[in-house]
Amino acid sequence: MIVPWQKRFYLVKRHKLATNHIGNKDQAMERKGDMPLWVFLGLLNIETRKGARLLFWSSLAFALLCIPLSWYLNDWWWFGIMLPIVIWYGLSIRWVDSHSLWDESKPD
């Protein structure tokens, strides 16, 4: 038996109203040239450089907010996870910047 929310999801998927960002080349970063896999995965669904910077700065803000919370709870797990992620995003953005692989057709 299909419940109402499952039927709605099925109809949306059936009529292709749902978007697949991985397969849609107009809305996601393509793997170009000699782009390393770690850069591609770090910026997989990022459309523009502005979006990548927004992701980096929001991740950095969250990581910095995790410091007092981790101190209070005496649990450094969140900060320990966020720090490598922020570094990964930053290095990915820097790699794409240095190789000029941002899509020029989309405004920044």
C-alpha positions in Angstrom: 0.0 0.0 0.0 1.3 3.4 -1.0 0.8 6.1 1.6 0.1 9.7 0.4 3.6 11.1 0.8 5.1 8.1 -1.1 2.6 8.6 -3.9 3.5 12.3 -4.2 7.2 11.5 -4.3 6.6 8.8 -6.9 4.7 11.2 -9.1 7.3 13.9 -8.8 10.1 11.5 -9.6 8.0 9.9 -12.4 7.4 13.2 -14.1 11.1 14.3 -13.7 10.3 17.4 -11.7 13.0 16.4 -9.2 16.5 17.6 -10.2 19.5 15.5 -10.0 22.4 17.8 -9.3 25.1 15.2 -10.0 23.8 14.5 -13.5 22.7 18.0 -14.3 25.7 19.7 -15.9 24.1 23.1 -15.8 23.9 23.3 -12.0 27.0 21.5 -10.7 30.7 21.7 -11.1 32.1 19.4 -13.8 35.3 17.5 -13.4 37.6 19.3 -15.9 41.1 18.6 -17.1 43.4 17.3 -14.4 41.2 18.2 -11.5 42.0 15.8 -8.6 39.2 13.7 -7.1 39.4 15.4 -3.7 38.8 18.9 -5.3 35.9 17.5 -7.4 34.3 15.9 -4.4 34.8 19.0 -2.2 33.0 21.2 -4.6 30.6 18.7 -6.2 27.3 20.6 -6.0 28.8 24.1 -5.9 27.7 26.2 -8.9 29.8 29.4 -8.5 32.8 30.7 -6.7 30.5 32.8 -4.6 28.7 29.7 -3.4 32.0 28.0 -2.6 33.1 31.0 -0.6 29.8 31.0 1.3 30.2 27.3 2.1 33.8 27.9 3.3 33.0 30.9 5.5 29.8 29.3 7.0 31.8 26.1 7.8 34.6 28.2 9.4 32.0 30.1 11.5 30.5 26.8 12.6 33.9 25.4 13.4 34.8 28.4 15.5 31.4 28.2 17.3 32.2 24.6 18.2 35.2 25.7 20.2 33.3 27.2 23.2 30.7 24.5 22.9 33.3 21.8 23.0 35.0 23.5 25.9 31.7 23.6 27.8 30.7 20.0 27.1 34.3 18.7 27.3 33.7 16.9 24.0 35.9 18.0 21.1 34.3 15.7 18.5 32.5 18.4 16.5 35.5 20.7 16.3 37.7 17.7 15.4 35.4 17.0 12.4 34.8 20.5 11.3 38.5 21.6 11.2 39.6 19.2 8.4 36.4 19.9 6.5 37.1 23.7 6.5 40.7 23.0 5.4 39.5 20.7 2.7 37.0 23.3 1.3 39.7 26.1 1.5 42.3 24.0 -0.4 39.7 22.9 -3.0 38.7 26.5 -3.7 42.3 27.6 -3.8 43.1 24.8 -6.3 40.2 25.8 -8.6 41.2 29.4 -8.3 44.8 28.7 -9.3 43.8 26.7 -12.3 41.0 29.1 -13.4 38.3 26.4 -13.7 35.3 28.3 -12.5 32.5 28.5 -15.0 32.7 31.9 -16.6 29.1 32.0 -17.9 27.7 32.1 -14.4 27.9 35.4 -12.5 30.0 35.5 -9.3 
